Amino acid sequence: MGAGVSNWMLARAVSLRGQLGVVSGTVIDTIFVRRLQDGDPGGHLRRAMAHFPCPAIADAVLARYFRPEGRADGAPYKALPTYKQVVSAARQQVTMLAGFAEVWLAKEGHRNPVGINLLTKVQMPNLATLYGAMLAGVNVVLMGAGIPREIPGVLDALAVHQPAELRLDVEGGGDPVLLRFDPQEHGVMPTPLRRPAFYPIVSANSLATTLARKANGRVDGFVIEGPTAGGHNAPPRGELRLSAAGEPVYGDRDVVDLAKIRDLGLPFWLAGGTGSPDGLRDALAVGAAGVQVGTLFAFANESGLLPELREEVLAGVLRGEVEVRTDPRASPTGYPFKIVRMDGGRFQAPDRERICDLGYLRTAYRKEDGAIGYRCPAEPVDAHVAKGGAAADTEGRRCLCNALLANIGLGQIRPRGEDERPLLTSGDDLLHMAAFLNGRTAYSAGDVLDYLLAGAIATAAAPPVAAA
């Protein structure tokens, strides 16, 4: 749920109530080092790092990034090297440690399950992030925004500290290119780890069937996500058609046949438009194990969103002044992306100066000499074209990497011009929250759970699971 929005505090609050709290693993390494540079308020990251099984790695990262007094006013964050197919051991270790710390903090002081959510599209950091999360005892891995067919085998390998590989998507063809992570190169060799359950996030029967039957390891269940969910949505099946407002039009072909999902014999959760007691009851009635909820939790007090941003948007909801638009062009991934709009909102402008210095959504491509290069449709247009990209692909693209960090108060400080501003995403449920809010512009994760579980009927075989 966004970069750093579903943080360890929110996931822990949900998990303590017996539901599945899920931390977001997206861009977690940059979030981690920026928190350290801000002085690690509360000492939480350092407390987690003290439990990392290889203290030398934690000590090296602290020495490089921790600033006890925080950053000076106006000082920019020190950046991590952008990911490539092959990176240094030190770069992998930052990512591994970040995944460990976030999960460890979410699990601190209790034994209830905690999950981590990663984007399949953001391929290059995922192996190190998964291993770090597994070192902290993560119980569930959820992945969408792509076809994560290789992830079950990755989890099997990492659980016994063996090398894991993923095929890197490369535009331009050529021989297969692999991403590789070897735990033994980092000196972390405790006993075998728990292999977490794997729940891919899918939006079509065919994808669920393919993953259940052809993944390279065990799939344990599914999250079935509809197009009203926040963040990235699957594109409509067939030829793309846009409404008069310029939004993708979804039709009957995009409705998942839940009977076919049930026939797979695996538990499933529904997501997108399910964040209500009625949504939970309806999900249970059709055989789901429960629901995955994002929007309500995203604006809870424990979430990573800037408090003033939460309050501004919730006040706009109460006034009926908030829109949620499914933008077919905003995301560099090419997937439709939900954007919150509100008059007077302090959100990233479409004409933001194009600066690509984080690179999580870059695409690998084959150069003429056979080497691997990287480009992003949201980078400067001339740079994208110089790398063989089409100028048309850059139209309407936004820099999500920098904007999502600004959402949580970790936006980069720019030496000239305006500093990075938020670009908020949310599910369509945001438009219907006024009744839940009942005049409030602040509420807790516990309030959300009380609301969702009110009147829901659980069975021992299929308890409702509200996953932040």
RALIN-V352865 format. One record per residue. N is the residue number from 1. RES is the residue in one letter. SS is DSSP state (h for helix, s for strand, l for the rest). BURIAL is 1 if it has 24 or more other ideal C-beta (glycine too) atoms within 12 Angstrom, else 0. Layout:
n=N res=RES ss=SS burial=BURIAL
n=N res=RES ss=SS burial=BURIAL
This chain:
n=1 res=M ss=l burial=1
n=2 res=G ss=l burial=1
n=3 res=A ss=l burial=1
n=4 res=G ss=l burial=1
n=5 res=V ss=l burial=1
n=6 res=S ss=l burial=1
n=7 res=N ss=l burial=1
n=8 res=W ss=h burial=1
n=9 res=M ss=h burial=1
n=10 res=L ss=h burial=1
n=11 res=A ss=h burial=1
n=12 res=R ss=h burial=1
n=13 res=A ss=h burial=1
n=14 res=V ss=h burial=1
n=15 res=S ss=h burial=1
n=16 res=L ss=h burial=1
n=17 res=R ss=l burial=1
n=18 res=G ss=l burial=0
n=19 res=Q ss=l burial=1
n=20 res=L ss=l burial=1
n=21 res=G ss=s burial=1
n=22 res=V ss=s burial=1
n=23 res=V ss=s burial=1
n=24 res=S ss=s burial=1
n=25 res=G ss=l burial=1
n=26 res=T ss=l burial=1
n=27 res=V ss=l burial=1
n=28 res=I ss=h burial=1
n=29 res=D ss=h burial=1
n=30 res=T ss=h burial=1
n=31 res=I ss=h burial=1
n=32 res=F ss=h burial=1
n=33 res=V ss=h burial=1
n=34 res=R ss=h burial=1
n=35 res=R ss=h burial=1
n=36 res=L ss=h burial=1
n=37 res=Q ss=h burial=1
n=38 res=D ss=l burial=1
n=39 res=G ss=l burial=0
n=40 res=D ss=l burial=1
n=41 res=P ss=h burial=0
n=42 res=G ss=h burial=0
n=43 res=G ss=h burial=0
n=44 res=H ss=h burial=1
n=45 res=L ss=h burial=1
n=46 res=R ss=h burial=1
n=47 res=R ss=h burial=0
n=48 res=A ss=h burial=1
n=49 res=M ss=h burial=1
n=50 res=A ss=l burial=0
n=51 res=H ss=l burial=1
n=52 res=F ss=l burial=1
n=53 res=P ss=l burial=1
n=54 res=C ss=l burial=1
n=55 res=P ss=h burial=0
n=56 res=A ss=h burial=0
n=57 res=I ss=h burial=1
n=58 res=A ss=h burial=1
n=59 res=D ss=h burial=0
n=60 res=A ss=h burial=0
n=61 res=V ss=h burial=1
n=62 res=L ss=h burial=1
n=63 res=A ss=h burial=0
n=64 res=R ss=h burial=0
n=65 res=Y ss=h burial=1
n=66 res=F ss=l burial=1
n=67 res=R ss=l burial=0
n=68 res=P ss=l burial=0
n=69 res=E ss=l burial=0
n=70 res=G ss=l burial=0
n=71 res=R ss=l burial=1
n=72 res=A ss=l burial=0
n=73 res=D ss=l burial=0
n=74 res=G ss=l burial=0
n=75 res=A ss=l burial=0
n=76 res=P ss=l burial=0
n=77 res=Y ss=l burial=1
n=78 res=K ss=l burial=0
n=79 res=A ss=l burial=1
n=80 res=L ss=l burial=1
n=81 res=P ss=l burial=0
n=82 res=T ss=l burial=1
n=83 res=Y ss=l burial=1
n=84 res=K ss=l burial=1
n=85 res=Q ss=l burial=1
n=86 res=V ss=l burial=0
n=87 res=V ss=l burial=1
n=88 res=S ss=l burial=0
n=89 res=A ss=h burial=1
n=90 res=A ss=h burial=1
n=91 res=R ss=h burial=1
n=92 res=Q ss=h burial=1
n=93 res=Q ss=h burial=1
n=94 res=V ss=h burial=1
n=95 res=T ss=h burial=1
n=96 res=M ss=h burial=1
n=97 res=L ss=h burial=1
n=98 res=A ss=h burial=1
n=99 res=G ss=h burial=1
n=100 res=F ss=h burial=1
n=101 res=A ss=h burial=1
n=102 res=E ss=h burial=1
n=103 res=V ss=h burial=1
n=104 res=W ss=h burial=1
n=105 res=L ss=h burial=1
n=106 res=A ss=h burial=1
n=107 res=K ss=h burial=1
n=108 res=E ss=l burial=1
n=109 res=G ss=l burial=0
n=110 res=H ss=l burial=0
n=111 res=R ss=l burial=0
n=112 res=N ss=l burial=1
n=113 res=P ss=l burial=1
n=114 res=V ss=s burial=1
n=115 res=G ss=s burial=1
n=116 res=I ss=s burial=1
n=117 res=N ss=s burial=1
n=118 res=L ss=s burial=1
n=119 res=L ss=s burial=1
n=120 res=T ss=l burial=1
n=121 res=K ss=l burial=1
n=122 res=V ss=l burial=1
n=123 res=Q ss=l burial=1
n=124 res=M ss=l burial=1
n=125 res=P ss=l burial=1
n=126 res=N ss=h burial=1
n=127 res=L ss=h burial=1
n=128 res=A ss=h burial=1
n=129 res=T ss=h burial=1
n=130 res=L ss=h burial=1
n=131 res=Y ss=h burial=1
n=132 res=G ss=h burial=1
n=133 res=A ss=h burial=1
n=134 res=M ss=h burial=1
n=135 res=L ss=h burial=1
n=136 res=A ss=l burial=1
n=137 res=G ss=l burial=1
n=138 res=V ss=l burial=1
n=139 res=N ss=l burial=1
n=140 res=V ss=s burial=1
n=141 res=V ss=s burial=1
n=142 res=L ss=s burial=1
n=143 res=M ss=s burial=1
n=144 res=G ss=s burial=1
n=145 res=A ss=l burial=1
n=146 res=G ss=l burial=1
n=147 res=I ss=l burial=1
n=148 res=P ss=l burial=1
n=149 res=R ss=l burial=1
n=150 res=E ss=l burial=1
n=151 res=I ss=h burial=1
n=152 res=P ss=h burial=1
n=153 res=G ss=h burial=1
n=154 res=V ss=h burial=1
n=155 res=L ss=h burial=1
n=156 res=D ss=h burial=1
n=157 res=A ss=h burial=1
n=158 res=L ss=h burial=1
n=159 res=A ss=h burial=1
n=160 res=V ss=l burial=0
n=161 res=H ss=l burial=1
n=162 res=Q ss=l burial=1
n=163 res=P ss=l burial=0
n=164 res=A ss=s burial=1
n=165 res=E ss=s burial=1
n=166 res=L ss=s burial=1
n=167 res=R ss=s burial=1
n=168 res=L ss=l burial=1
n=169 res=D ss=l burial=1
n=170 res=V ss=s burial=1
n=171 res=E ss=s burial=1
n=172 res=G ss=l burial=0
n=173 res=G ss=l burial=0
n=174 res=G ss=l burial=0
n=175 res=D ss=l burial=0
n=176 res=P ss=l burial=0
n=177 res=V ss=l burial=1
n=178 res=L ss=s burial=1
n=179 res=L ss=s burial=1
n=180 res=R ss=s burial=1
n=181 res=F ss=s burial=1
n=182 res=D ss=l burial=1
n=183 res=P ss=h burial=1
n=184 res=Q ss=h burial=0
n=185 res=E ss=h burial=1
n=186 res=H ss=h burial=1
n=187 res=G ss=l burial=0
n=188 res=V ss=l burial=1
n=189 res=M ss=l burial=0
n=190 res=P ss=l burial=0
n=191 res=T ss=l burial=0
n=192 res=P ss=l burial=0
n=193 res=L ss=l burial=1
n=194 res=R ss=l burial=1
n=195 res=R ss=l burial=1
n=196 res=P ss=l burial=1
n=197 res=A ss=s burial=1
n=198 res=F ss=s burial=1
n=199 res=Y ss=s burial=1
n=200 res=P ss=s burial=1
n=201 res=I ss=s burial=1
n=202 res=V ss=s burial=1
n=203 res=S ss=l burial=1
n=204 res=A ss=l burial=1
n=205 res=N ss=h burial=1
n=206 res=S ss=h burial=0
n=207 res=L ss=h burial=1
n=208 res=A ss=h burial=1
n=209 res=T ss=h burial=1
n=210 res=T ss=h burial=0
n=211 res=L ss=h burial=1
n=212 res=A ss=h burial=1
n=213 res=R ss=h burial=0
n=214 res=K ss=h burial=0
n=215 res=A ss=l burial=1
n=216 res=N ss=l burial=0
n=217 res=G ss=l burial=1
n=218 res=R ss=l burial=1
n=219 res=V ss=l burial=1
n=220 res=D ss=l burial=1
n=221 res=G ss=s burial=1
n=222 res=F ss=s burial=1
n=223 res=V ss=s burial=1
n=224 res=I ss=s burial=1
n=225 res=E ss=s burial=1
n=226 res=G ss=l burial=1
n=227 res=P ss=l burial=1
n=228 res=T ss=l burial=1
n=229 res=A ss=l burial=1
n=230 res=G ss=l burial=1
n=231 res=G ss=l burial=1
n=232 res=H ss=s burial=1
n=233 res=N ss=s burial=1
n=234 res=A ss=l burial=1
n=235 res=P ss=l burial=1
n=236 res=P ss=l burial=1
n=237 res=R ss=l burial=0
n=238 res=G ss=l burial=0
n=239 res=E ss=l burial=0
n=240 res=L ss=l burial=0
n=241 res=R ss=l burial=0
n=242 res=L ss=s burial=0
n=243 res=S ss=l burial=0
n=244 res=A ss=l burial=0
n=245 res=A ss=l burial=0
n=246 res=G ss=l burial=0
n=247 res=E ss=l burial=1
n=248 res=P ss=s burial=1
n=249 res=V ss=l burial=0
n=250 res=Y ss=l burial=1
n=251 res=G ss=l burial=0
n=252 res=D ss=h burial=0
n=253 res=R ss=h burial=0
n=254 res=D ss=h burial=1
n=255 res=V ss=l burial=0
n=256 res=V ss=l burial=1
n=257 res=D ss=l burial=0
n=258 res=L ss=h burial=0
n=259 res=A ss=h burial=0
n=260 res=K ss=h burial=0
n=261 res=I ss=h burial=1
n=262 res=R ss=h burial=0
n=263 res=D ss=h burial=0
n=264 res=L ss=l burial=1
n=265 res=G ss=l burial=0
n=266 res=L ss=l burial=1
n=267 res=P ss=s burial=1
n=268 res=F ss=s burial=1
n=269 res=W ss=s burial=1
n=270 res=L ss=s burial=1
n=271 res=A ss=s burial=1
n=272 res=G ss=l burial=1
n=273 res=G ss=l burial=1
n=274 res=T ss=l burial=1
n=275 res=G ss=l burial=1
n=276 res=S ss=l burial=1
n=277 res=P ss=h burial=1
n=278 res=D ss=h burial=0
n=279 res=G ss=h burial=1
n=280 res=L ss=h burial=1
n=281 res=R ss=h burial=0
n=282 res=D ss=h burial=0
n=283 res=A ss=h burial=1
n=284 res=L ss=h burial=1
n=285 res=A ss=h burial=0
n=286 res=V ss=l burial=1
n=287 res=G ss=l burial=1
n=288 res=A ss=l burial=1
n=289 res=A ss=l burial=1
n=290 res=G ss=s burial=1
n=291 res=V ss=s burial=1
n=292 res=Q ss=s burial=1
n=293 res=V ss=l burial=1
n=294 res=G ss=l burial=1
n=295 res=T ss=h burial=1
n=296 res=L ss=h burial=1
n=297 res=F ss=h burial=1
n=298 res=A ss=h burial=1
n=299 res=F ss=l burial=1
n=300 res=A ss=l burial=1
n=301 res=N ss=l burial=1
n=302 res=E ss=l burial=1
n=303 res=S ss=l burial=1
n=304 res=G ss=l burial=1
n=305 res=L ss=l burial=1
n=306 res=L ss=l burial=1
n=307 res=P ss=h burial=0
n=308 res=E ss=h burial=0
n=309 res=L ss=h burial=1
n=310 res=R ss=h burial=1
n=311 res=E ss=h burial=0
n=312 res=E ss=h burial=1
n=313 res=V ss=h burial=1
n=314 res=L ss=h burial=1
n=315 res=A ss=h burial=1
n=316 res=G ss=h burial=1
n=317 res=V ss=h burial=1
n=318 res=L ss=h burial=1
n=319 res=R ss=h burial=0
n=320 res=G ss=l burial=0
n=321 res=E ss=l burial=0
n=322 res=V ss=s burial=1
n=323 res=E ss=s burial=1
n=324 res=V ss=s burial=1
n=325 res=R ss=s burial=1
n=326 res=T ss=s burial=1
n=327 res=D ss=s burial=1
n=328 res=P ss=l burial=1
n=329 res=R ss=l burial=1
n=330 res=A ss=l burial=1
n=331 res=S ss=l burial=1
n=332 res=P ss=l burial=1
n=333 res=T ss=l burial=1
n=334 res=G ss=l burial=1
n=335 res=Y ss=l burial=1
n=336 res=P ss=s burial=1
n=337 res=F ss=s burial=1
n=338 res=K ss=s burial=1
n=339 res=I ss=s burial=1
n=340 res=V ss=s burial=1
n=341 res=R ss=s burial=1
n=342 res=M ss=s burial=1
n=343 res=D ss=l burial=0
n=344 res=G ss=l burial=0
n=345 res=G ss=l burial=1
n=346 res=R ss=l burial=1
n=347 res=F ss=s burial=1
n=348 res=Q ss=l burial=1
n=349 res=A ss=l burial=0
n=350 res=P ss=l burial=0
n=351 res=D ss=l burial=0
n=352 res=R ss=l burial=1
n=353 res=E ss=l burial=1
n=354 res=R ss=l burial=1
n=355 res=I ss=l burial=1
n=356 res=C ss=l burial=1
n=357 res=D ss=l burial=1
n=358 res=L ss=l burial=1
n=359 res=G ss=l burial=1
n=360 res=Y ss=l burial=1
n=361 res=L ss=l burial=1
n=362 res=R ss=l burial=1
n=363 res=T ss=s burial=1
n=364 res=A ss=s burial=1
n=365 res=Y ss=s burial=1
n=366 res=R ss=s burial=1
n=367 res=K ss=l burial=0
n=368 res=E ss=l burial=0
n=369 res=D ss=l burial=0
n=370 res=G ss=l burial=0
n=371 res=A ss=l burial=0
n=372 res=I ss=s burial=1
n=373 res=G ss=s burial=1
n=374 res=Y ss=s burial=1
n=375 res=R ss=s burial=1
n=376 res=C ss=l burial=1
n=377 res=P ss=l burial=1
n=378 res=A ss=l burial=1
n=379 res=E ss=l burial=1
n=380 res=P ss=l burial=0
n=381 res=V ss=h burial=1
n=382 res=D ss=h burial=0
n=383 res=A ss=h burial=1
n=384 res=H ss=h burial=1
n=385 res=V ss=h burial=0
n=386 res=A ss=h burial=0
n=387 res=K ss=l burial=1
n=388 res=G ss=l burial=0
n=389 res=G ss=l burial=1
n=390 res=A ss=l burial=0
n=391 res=A ss=h burial=0
n=392 res=A ss=h burial=0
n=393 res=D ss=h burial=1
n=394 res=T ss=h burial=1
n=395 res=E ss=l burial=0
n=396 res=G ss=l burial=0
n=397 res=R ss=l burial=1
n=398 res=R ss=l burial=1
n=399 res=C ss=l burial=1
n=400 res=L ss=h burial=1
n=401 res=C ss=h burial=1
n=402 res=N ss=h burial=1
n=403 res=A ss=h burial=1
n=404 res=L ss=h burial=1
n=405 res=L ss=h burial=1
n=406 res=A ss=h burial=1
n=407 res=N ss=h burial=1
n=408 res=I ss=l burial=1
n=409 res=G ss=l burial=1
n=410 res=L ss=l burial=1
n=411 res=G ss=l burial=1
n=412 res=Q ss=l burial=1
n=413 res=I ss=l burial=1
n=414 res=R ss=l burial=0
n=415 res=P ss=l burial=0
n=416 res=R ss=l burial=0
n=417 res=G ss=l burial=0
n=418 res=E ss=l burial=0
n=419 res=D ss=l burial=1
n=420 res=E ss=l burial=1
n=421 res=R ss=l burial=1
n=422 res=P ss=s burial=1
n=423 res=L ss=l burial=1
n=424 res=L ss=l burial=1
n=425 res=T ss=l burial=1
n=426 res=S ss=l burial=1
n=427 res=G ss=l burial=1
n=428 res=D ss=h burial=1
n=429 res=D ss=h burial=1
n=430 res=L ss=h burial=1
n=431 res=L ss=h burial=1
n=432 res=H ss=h burial=1
n=433 res=M ss=l burial=1
n=434 res=A ss=h burial=0
n=435 res=A ss=h burial=0
n=436 res=F ss=h burial=1
n=437 res=L ss=h burial=1
n=438 res=N ss=l burial=0
n=439 res=G ss=l burial=0
n=440 res=R ss=l burial=0
n=441 res=T ss=l burial=1
n=442 res=A ss=l burial=1
n=443 res=Y ss=l burial=1
n=444 res=S ss=l burial=1
n=445 res=A ss=h burial=1
n=446 res=G ss=h burial=1
n=447 res=D ss=h burial=1
n=448 res=V ss=h burial=1
n=449 res=L ss=h burial=1
n=450 res=D ss=h burial=0
n=451 res=Y ss=h burial=1
n=452 res=L ss=h burial=1
n=453 res=L ss=h burial=1
n=454 res=A ss=l burial=0
n=455 res=G ss=l burial=0
n=456 res=A ss=l burial=1
n=457 res=I ss=l burial=0
n=458 res=A ss=l burial=0
n=459 res=T ss=l burial=0
n=460 res=A ss=l burial=0
n=461 res=A ss=l burial=0
n=462 res=A ss=l burial=1
n=463 res=P ss=l burial=0
n=464 res=P ss=l burial=1
n=465 res=V ss=l burial=1
n=466 res=A ss=s burial=1
n=467 res=A ss=s burial=1
n=468 res=A ss=l burial=1
